[in-house]
């Protein structure tokens, strides 16, 4: 499962002897079990969290995140089945996203600190999106391990080249650039394919 995969990744990184300052992830990995495991290792974290998770701002009061009254950035609440966390919220177009932060209770994170941490989180999120949606690291039609590794290496090098072009201001929006590359290719294919294919078009029937 995704949670087993997360635990495997965490165990491997810890086995390297890495000194982890923060773990960040999206709501996909913010299960109660994962959060408790990270806390057990004494590692601070920030995770996206689904808006239907329940929190308690005061003893005896439970609310879904999206229905929490008098919300304020950095608010300390009790996350059900876990414990105290700080709560933050971002607004992306018309979509609200909630995040929880856990660290020492006497060392609360300011909103400015959250903004800086979220900026790092978003860069990781963008990396995963680009390497999947633009570099297609998951899409390979081979089975031999060497060929798979070649594909992964090529996808990583493509990502590096994209970053280089963005730094040099050759383009800014990678998705707009991708569409610009493919539009003439698609147009040429359609123009060539449609030749002598009029019989495939809907025909008007005369009575």
Secondary structure in CASP SS format (residue, H / E / C, confidence):
PFRMAT SS
TARGET T0000
AUTHOR 0000-0000-0000
METHOD secondary structure of the structure
MODEL  1
X C 1.00
X H 1.00
X H 1.00
X H 1.00
X H 1.00
X H 1.00
X H 1.00
X H 1.00
X H 1.00
X H 1.00
X H 1.00
X H 1.00
X H 1.00
X H 1.00
X H 1.00
X C 1.00
X C 1.00
X C 1.00
X C 1.00
X C 1.00
X C 1.00
X E 1.00
X E 1.00
X E 1.00
X E 1.00
X C 1.00
X H 1.00
X H 1.00
X H 1.00
X C 1.00
X C 1.00
X H 1.00
X H 1.00
X H 1.00
X H 1.00
X H 1.00
X H 1.00
X H 1.00
X H 1.00
X H 1.00
X C 1.00
X C 1.00
X C 1.00
X E 1.00
X E 1.00
X E 1.00
X E 1.00
X E 1.00
X E 1.00
X C 1.00
X C 1.00
X C 1.00
X C 1.00
X E 1.00
X E 1.00
X E 1.00
X C 1.00
X C 1.00
X C 1.00
X C 1.00
X C 1.00
X C 1.00
X E 1.00
X E 1.00
X H 1.00
X H 1.00
X H 1.00
X C 1.00
X C 1.00
X C 1.00
X C 1.00
X C 1.00
X C 1.00
X C 1.00
X E 1.00
X E 1.00
X E 1.00
X E 1.00
X E 1.00
X C 1.00
X C 1.00
X C 1.00
X E 1.00
X E 1.00
X E 1.00
X E 1.00
X E 1.00
X E 1.00
X E 1.00
X E 1.00
X E 1.00
X E 1.00
X C 1.00
X C 1.00
X E 1.00
X E 1.00
X E 1.00
X E 1.00
X E 1.00
X E 1.00
X E 1.00
X E 1.00
X C 1.00
X C 1.00
X C 1.00
X C 1.00
X C 1.00
X C 1.00
X C 1.00
X C 1.00
X H 1.00
X H 1.00
X H 1.00
X H 1.00
X H 1.00
X H 1.00
X H 1.00
X H 1.00
X H 1.00
X H 1.00
X H 1.00
X H 1.00
X H 1.00
X H 1.00
X H 1.00
X H 1.00
X H 1.00
X H 1.00
X H 1.00
X H 1.00
X H 1.00
X H 1.00
X H 1.00
X C 1.00
X C 1.00
X C 1.00
X C 1.00
X C 1.00
X C 1.00
X C 1.00
X C 1.00
X C 1.00
X C 1.00
X C 1.00
X H 1.00
X H 1.00
X H 1.00
X H 1.00
X H 1.00
X H 1.00
X H 1.00
X H 1.00
X H 1.00
X H 1.00
X H 1.00
X H 1.00
X H 1.00
X H 1.00
X H 1.00
X H 1.00
X H 1.00
X H 1.00
X H 1.00
X H 1.00
X H 1.00
X H 1.00
X H 1.00
X C 1.00
X C 1.00
X C 1.00
X C 1.00
X C 1.00
X C 1.00
X H 1.00
X H 1.00
X H 1.00
X H 1.00
X H 1.00
X H 1.00
X H 1.00
X H 1.00
X H 1.00
X H 1.00
X H 1.00
X H 1.00
X H 1.00
X H 1.00
X H 1.00
X H 1.00
X H 1.00
X H 1.00
X H 1.00
X H 1.00
X C 1.00
X C 1.00
X C 1.00
X C 1.00
X H 1.00
X H 1.00
X H 1.00
X C 1.00
X C 1.00
X C 1.00
X C 1.00
X C 1.00
X C 1.00
X C 1.00
END
